[in-house]
Amino acid sequence: MPRSNRPRRRRGAEEPEPLDLERALTGARRVEQRRDGAWNVQPVGAAGAVKDYVCPGCGLPIASGTAHLVAWRADGILGDANDLAARRHWHAQCWRIGA
């Protein structure tokens, strides 16, 4: 009899966590350290980009439907709500070069 290459499920094994489609499409938030402190960086996929923004790095528009990044302070002194309200939308390349 030929060997089966299919993985076998163990009895009592937990079910895997279901895939979060939104997170899979947009990416996970991460914290990046830069010269001026820690920043939360959240990728926004093209499907999630429903408004136009202006990139603070280059001053050019980020058109709706364009994948980009959202960044806000992770170590602000005025609190998380203030930091989140001051978030900015960046072109991925502008954020990468630190403009």
N, C-alpha and C positions, 0 to 999 in steps of 0.2 A: 504494500500500500504506500503511495507517495506521501511524503511529509507535508504537513500543512504549515505555511509560513504566517498564518494569522495568529496574532497574540491571543493568548487565552486569558479569560477573566477569572480572577481568583474569587472564591466564595467569601463573602463578607467584605469585599473590597469596596471602598467608597466610590460613588459616581463622580466623574470629573466635573469640575465647575463649568457651567455652560459658557460658551464664547460670548463675550460682550462685543457685539458688532460695532457699536459706536467707538469703543476704545481701539478696536482692531483697525478701523478705518482712519482714525485721527492720530493715534499714537498715545503714548503715556506721558504724563507730566513728569518732568525731572527738575532737579535743582542743579544749577551750574554756578561755579565759583568764578568770579571775575575780579578785576582790580578793585572795583568799587563795591564789592560785597557779593552776597548770594542772591540769585535770581531764580524764580520759578519760570520754566519754559514749557509751554504747551503747544505742540504742533496742531494746526488746523488743516484738515484735508480740504480738497477742492469742493467736495460735496457740502461741507459744513461752512464754507465761506459764503455767506449770503448777503454781506454788505460790502461797500467800498470803504477803504481806509487809506490813510497816508502814512507811509513808512517814516519813522523818525530818523532813520539812518541816512536815507538818501533824499527824502522829501518827495519821492515819486509815489503815485497812487498804487494801491494794491486792489485790483479789480475783483469784484465778486466772482466766485468760481475759481480763484487762484489759491493754491495751497500756500500757507505762510505760517509764522510762529506768533504766539502771544507771550509776552514776557512781563513779569511784575516782580517787585522786590520780595525776597523770602526772609529778609532780616530787617525790615523797616521798623522804626521806633514808634510809629503812630498806630500800629496794629494791623492785623490781617485785612480787615474790611477796607481800610484806607489804601493799603497796598494794592488790593484787588481792584479798587475803583480807579487807580492810577495805571492800570495795565495798558500796554501799547502793542500794536500789531506791527510786526516787522517782516520784511522779505527774509527768507532763510539765509541768503548770502550776506545781506547787510548785517544780520545778527552774528554770523560766523566771523566776519572780519572785524567786528567790534566797532562799527561806525557810530 
